[in-house]
């Protein structure tokens, strides 16, 4: 994942601003607490936390991987999930990102990661890990 993020930084870094700005401990803890309260189980994913410690979200070529910012920010995990979870069919998913054609999420019961078609919600691809899912998403926009 780091190699792909470095490629993106090289492309985006025309204004000499690094994408490698980590989330604050407070934001990470707020996100963990929200997930626990929302799903009533401890499904915190340390791969996602490691991502947040590298880069607090990403917005590149139409792909958004959610960060750990305020709940009002639609590019934060909390803000985006508040929007996506309004639909009944997707209440069992925790969303980590989206693009113009896909959602990237985990089934909170099975801990299986998916790329879902937007807007049908049908499974496009299945992944064994958060990192595998994010690597595929990043490769799709490079």
Residue pairs with C-beta under 8 A, 6 or more apart in sequence:
1 51
1 54
1 131
1 134
1 135
1 138
2 54
4 135
4 138
4 139
4 142
5 19
5 20
5 54
5 55
5 58
5 138
7 142
8 19
8 58
8 60
8 138
8 142
9 18
9 19
9 20
11 60
12 19
12 60
13 19
19 55
19 58
20 54
20 55
21 55
21 56
22 52
22 53
22 54
22 55
22 56
23 31
23 52
23 53
23 56
23 57
23 67
23 68
23 69
24 68
27 52
27 56
27 67
27 68
27 69
28 49
28 52
28 53
28 68
30 68
30 78
31 52
31 68
31 76
31 77
31 78
32 44
34 71
34 77
34 78
35 43
35 44
35 77
35 94
36 42
36 43
36 44
38 81
38 85
39 94
39 108
41 108
43 94
43 106
43 108
43 111
45 106
45 130
47 129
47 130
47 131
48 96
48 130
51 65
51 130
51 131
51 134
52 67
52 68
55 67
56 67
56 68
56 69
57 64
57 65
57 66
57 67
57 68
57 69
57 75
57 76
58 64
58 65
58 67
58 97
59 75
60 141
61 141
61 142
62 99
62 100
62 141
63 97
63 98
63 99
63 137
63 138
63 140
63 141
64 75
64 80
64 97
64 98
64 99
65 96
65 97
65 104
65 134
65 137
66 75
66 76
66 77
66 79
66 80
66 81
66 95
66 96
66 97
67 73
67 75
67 76
67 77
68 76
68 77
68 78
69 75
69 76
69 79
70 76
70 78
70 79
71 78
71 79
71 82
72 79
73 79
74 80
74 83
77 94
77 95
77 96
80 95
80 98
81 94
81 95
84 90
84 93
84 95
84 98
84 103
85 91
85 93
85 95
87 121
89 121
90 103
90 105
90 121
92 107
92 108
92 109
93 103
93 105
93 106
93 107
93 108
93 114
93 116
94 105
94 106
94 108
95 103
95 104
95 105
96 104
96 105
96 106
96 130
96 133
96 134
97 103
97 104
97 134
97 137
98 104
98 118
99 118
99 137
99 140
99 141
100 118
101 117
101 118
102 115
102 116
102 117
102 118
102 124
102 137
103 114
103 115
103 116
103 118
103 121
104 113
104 114
104 115
104 116
104 133
104 134
104 137
105 113
105 114
105 116
106 112
106 113
106 114
106 130
107 113
107 114
112 126
112 127
112 128
113 126
113 127
113 128
113 129
113 130
113 132
113 133
114 123
114 124
114 125
114 126
114 127
114 133
115 123
115 124
115 125
115 127
115 133
115 136
115 137
116 122
116 123
116 124
117 123
117 124
125 136
127 133
127 136
